Amino acid sequence: MSQRDKAYKDAGVDIQAGNTFVSRIKSLVASTYTKGVVNEIGGFGGLFKPSMTMVNDPVLVASTDGVGTKLKLAFLFDRHDTVGIDLVAMSVNDIIVQGAKPLFFLDYFATGKLDIDKAVAVVKGIVEGCREAQCALIGGETAEMPDFYADGEYDLSGFCVGIVDNDKVVDGSSIGVGDAVIGLASSGVHSNGYSLVRKLYAQSGLSPADVFPGTGKTVAEILLAPTRIYVEAVRNIMRDWEIHGMVHITGGGFYDNIVRVLPKTVTARLRFGAWSIPPVFDWVRAQGDLSWEEMLQIFNCGVGYIMVVKKDVAKDVVHRLGALKQDAWIIGEIAERVDDEEQVRIVFPSPDE
């Protein structure tokens, strides 16, 4: 260590550790590079030159998000290889809702004291997410901030930019009465509702290595299962069919997210039970003594993404999604809104059914 570094290291910031971290992740990051990447990581900004050959009137679509308190479980279980996938998923799933193709991604990693191995594990997840989302990781920021975070903890933020042709923007305006609502399966809780999940886990008496109720996997595997990335499925369907509207089911569950794309004149009527509900949601409901209405206000309950299409193509779309190994179901339809009725209505089967 040179004397130039000594004062800063004594204050809690290890510049050499940061340089070592960057050198270890360079090849990982490079594995995400697509044709548009101009420079390697290490510059002040990431350069990306998008191809405009297939876009007549380009519109950029951007999103930013984090992983939230799911990170607390990553710290508790000392498992850091999945939260990077969550980070990518939360942003890319948001921009594909509007029909955009993800172009590039940037991350922000902040911690009190840089643990290189832990940080590399996180970046490996980010890289895996970017590969799955078909976008390039072109840069990021690693911030070491002594006394700002508890020992062993960190925070993550992600930033994604995509592109869509202006006349192909999906904004829900073409949704009409009679359209079918298709639900795409989630991988589990995804990255929302973890303040409640953590509370219930703490009360449950379970340990990370225990078999999670109703599954053959451990508690850590179920509660840290990464958010599903829907890029390939969405782009495949968009290639052959018109999608009238799309929804990423995140915070606010069904009720607060679906309404965001519906014209004021229609209602989405969904049939509870038309899709498969993973065991983790049965456990959360029982552990928290919640109703399914409460669950659907908080969690994705097995449906992480929604497409609205014409009724006559819905079965074909579901069949294609199945061929892509993406479970999907027709879970409802669009109806005319009556007066000021709630725009998202979920119909539950009667006790006799």
Secondary structure, DSSP 8 states (H G I E B T S, - for coil): --HHHHHHHHTT--HHHHHHHHHHHHHHHHTT--TTB-S-TTSSS--B----TT-SSEEEEEEEEE-TTHHHHHHHHT--SSHHHHHHHHHHHHHHTTT-EEEEEEEEEEESS--HHHHHHHHHHHHHHHHHHT-EEEEEEEEE-TTTS-TT-EEEEEEEEEEEEGGG---STT--TT-EEEEEE-SSSTTSSHHHHHHHHHHH---TTSB-TTSSSBHHHHHT------HHHHHHHHHHS---EEEE--TTHHHHHHGGGS-TTEEEEEETTSS---HHHHHHHHHHT--HHHHHHH--TTEEEEEEE-GGGHHHHHHHHHHTT--EEEEEEEEE--TT--SEEEE---TT-
